[in-house]
Amino acid sequence: MEESSKVAKLWTLRIVGNEPFQASVAGNPTVLHVGGMSVINLMLNEDQAMNLTSAIRAAGCEVDVWPVPGQSKAQTKLREDRLKVVDIVDLPCAECPGCPWLEPWSDEACGFVGLPPESTRQLLLTSEPHRKALLDCPVA
């Protein structure tokens, strides 16, 4: 098995069908579908995502599953290039350069402060690195 298939990442599942379905995957909330359409985000490795998809289909439901996209290579390069010209002294704390909330191109430099509230809520709901960084932030 490839090493990348063992790494957990955030996946979105859209379950459609009138058959109720419930499943448990370690480290995640219970997947509960009571009929109609359900959308859930889970931290899964590739094998878990495929196994869960098979189980949902076997229960009589349709399911679409896709990984939540991370930062592209172009976005990573833009972020790193921008960090090279940002004066680190202007950042709120020494942890900021490695923080997922860092928005060096914005006036605030902190996405938690500068992003629209709906974006902040979504990141807190779906991104463990963002939740952890906020809890660990010395200036929040």
Secondary structure as GFF3:
##gff-version 3
##sequence-region A 1 140
A	DSSP	three_ten_helix	3	6	.	.	.	ID=ss1
A	DSSP	beta_strand	9	17	.	.	.	ID=ss2
A	DSSP	beta_strand	21	23	.	.	.	ID=ss3
A	DSSP	beta_strand	31	33	.	.	.	ID=ss4
A	DSSP	beta_strand	36	44	.	.	.	ID=ss5
A	DSSP	alpha_helix	46	58	.	.	.	ID=ss6
A	DSSP	beta_strand	62	67	.	.	.	ID=ss7
A	DSSP	alpha_helix	73	85	.	.	.	ID=ss8
A	DSSP	three_ten_helix	88	90	.	.	.	ID=ss9
A	DSSP	three_ten_helix	96	98	.	.	.	ID=ss10
A	DSSP	beta_strand	102	103	.	.	.	ID=ss11
A	DSSP	beta_strand	109	110	.	.	.	ID=ss12
A	DSSP	alpha_helix	111	114	.	.	.	ID=ss13
A	DSSP	alpha_helix	117	126	.	.	.	ID=ss14
A	DSSP	alpha_helix	128	136	.	.	.	ID=ss15
###
